[in-house]
Amino acid sequence: MYGDGGGVEGYGTFSGCTIQSNYASESGGGVYLGPRQETTFSDCVIYHNSAGHNGGGAAQHYSQDLGGPVPVLTRCFILANLAVYDSGGVECYVLNLERCTIAGNLTILGVGAMTCIDSAAQIPVTMTNSIVWGNSGGSLVVRGVDPVVTYSCVEGADVLPGEGNINADPLFCRRAAQPEVYVDPSRPEPGDGSAENPFNHLGRALEVSAEIAENSPCRGTGLGGANMGAGEVGCATAPAGPLVVYLAPGTYTANLFLTTGVSLVGSDPETTVIEGTVWGLRTGSGLSNVTVRGGLFWGIIIGSGESPLVEGCLIAENGTDPGITQSLDPAGGGVFCGDSGAQLVGCRITRNRGHGAYCGFNGCTARIEDCDIAANWSTGLHVEGDATVDSCRIAGNGSRGMICVRSGSGTQIRNTVIMGNRLHGISSLPLVAMSISLTNCLIAGNGSQGIRADGGGVVDLRNCVIGEHPVGSVSTGGRNVQATLRNCIFSGYVGVAAGIDDDEIGYCCFLGDTNISDCDACISADPRFVRPGVFDFDRPPATVVVAGQEFEVPDFIIDPGDYHLLPDSPCIDAGTCEGAPLFDLDGFRRPWGGGCDIGAYEFTAGPFFLRGDANDDTNIDIGDAIKILSWLFAHGAEPGCLASGDINIDGRIDIADPIRLIWHLFGGGPPPAAPYPACGPMQAGGDAALGCATVQQACR
């Protein structure tokens, strides 16, 4: 419904009602209480409703505080409702709640399962014998007169003031009696959730009742010895603590509300698929090793203030119908972090119809690490606040690579490649300040500018390469920017545009025009990359199909290039080690050679490795011989650096290599050939053919 009150709007007496699965574009997804009249709800269930603004379960009209009877809710369940802004459960001015349970509600951006707004009549909200627990975004927010809460269980760091209040886990009944349960859709029904006899359906593993267990601290501790909450005792015992659900390979079709603190662990993203939006992951919970696709809104929505871990997931083809999230900007996409502290680690976020990931509100402290964010319809990553981006690739997105809006101490970006996005590599919103710090980053081949800071702010770049942009490396639109540029290469049509305060600029290499007049130890020269990238900004976009709908993403990259330095580069040893990161973008130690190099990569004269250290533990011992034998004869994992296992340098790895190493270690035989006992460059021929897929620990 467009407007207020998706299920019920007005006033009256309601008893034994179920108000479920309604939507209001404004407030009161389930119930909207109109101008103040005598209104009571008793023994009602307000479940799974949603509001585009406030009060997912219920909301009150502002006139409710101007006089007349106070609405009363008695023995009501307000469960699993959602609001985009404040009050996933209830938004109220004046209200009495008696023996109610408010649980499992989600607030995407604002705060509170229940928000008490300032009452002009100065009448407090009252709550007795009630439970407020397991809501994403906090329990109770007061914006005005303090509520009168007694004999109630309210989740929070401290017990609320008031007689008889507690803040202990109410122990709701759930089907899964053990802390770890298993689900396998290929197994026969019903199963008991054990590893030997898993549930057949994910819904059974997640089934939670709002009734309390016999061992609940809410049993008999209410006013007059009554139970707290709307439910009765529904089970003998319920386990305390979080629930972890292990998913066998299969496709799980459901929009999942995980506001009770559940973690889901898949087998791997290729075989374990969740179709639909995952809502409400909580602090301390997680989602790992699954594909999330086909979410009508976002693939994953994380509530306000929560800090879950999303790890090793493929998040693709979401955002096809924004629905309730249409009041957000953007309305759909891969992951919505809001103002949370979400941790996205080792994820691939691609082909979403909207942003890849959106952490775009004050207070965001998200950590995005080792993620590939590519081919999304809009911006790859939008961050605002004290977010951290480390070891990511952000490429080929349909708008900007990143949007960074100034808030708090700013966004930290490290060891990240931003390439081939339709507009800028990094920008703020128009005329809005940014605050960013980039270290060991490569920004190349984006469709407009490398970094656009036309709203001013703070830009700190250290050991970065920014090049191959048709409109310039860094632009400020004439606005003042507090800039620190150290050990950076700016390659392309323009170096650094007007408006930069150049007091903190030094040890940089410029290829192209720049108006910087005072630069300590800077050079103007061709940096001599191994192979600059080739980008065609007039190339037609690629077409991506998501849920039968087509959209276009850029396809600028002809050749991503190789931005390592050639041996004759003027940037070698021309930087400063003061303030430089200890390792480069490849993980090699800095400095490598006589001094620190300008740019993101230290010149290493080819890949360095340590012969004999096959298990990559920095020591040469019997463990290395065992590693080689295990790989050769016992299906063990391949050494990360194959060249390290070629002890006798014959260009191949076979039984002779571990025998040679054991002879040296225990029989006085000759040592491995160079490079040994220290890291060194590969030799032409066999070493180069075997190669190293990873940089060994000893050589970093």
Buried (B, 14 or more C-beta within 10 A) or exposed (E): BEEBBBBBBEBEEBEEBEBBEBBBBBBBBBBBBBBBEEBBBBBBBBBBBBBBBBBBBBBBBEBBBBEBEBBBBBBBBBBBBBBBBBBBBBBBBBBBBBBBBBBBBBBBBBBBBBBBBEBBBEBBBBBBBBBBBBBBBBBBBBEBBEBEBBBBBBBEEEBBEBEBBBBBBBBBBBBBBEEBBBBBBEBEEEBBBEEEBBBBBBEBBBEBBBBBBEBBBBBEBBBEEBBBBBBEBBBEEBBEEBBBBBBBBBEBEBBBBBBBBBBBBBBEBEBBBBBBBBBBBBBEBBBBBBBBBBBBBBBBBBBBBBBBBBBBBBBBBBBBBBBBBBBBEBBBBBBBBBBBBBBBBBBBBBBBBBBBBBBBBEBBBBBBBBBBBBBBBBBBBBBBBBBBBBBBBBBBBBBBBBBBBBBBEBBBBBBBBBBBBBBBBBBBBEEBBBBBBBBBBBBBBBBBBBBBBBBBBBBBBBBBBBBBBBBBBBBBBEBEBBBBBBBBBBBBBBBBBEBBEBEEBBBBBBBBEBEBEEBEEBBBBBBBBEEBBEBEBEEEBEEBEBBEEEBEBBBBBEEBBEBBBBEEBBBBBBBBEEBBBEBBBBBBBBBBEEBBBBBBBBBBEBBBBBBBBBBBBEEBEEEBBBBBBBBBEEEBEEBBBBBBBBBBBEBBBEEEBBBBBBBBBEEEBEBBBEBBBEBBBBBEEBBBEBEBEEBBEBBB
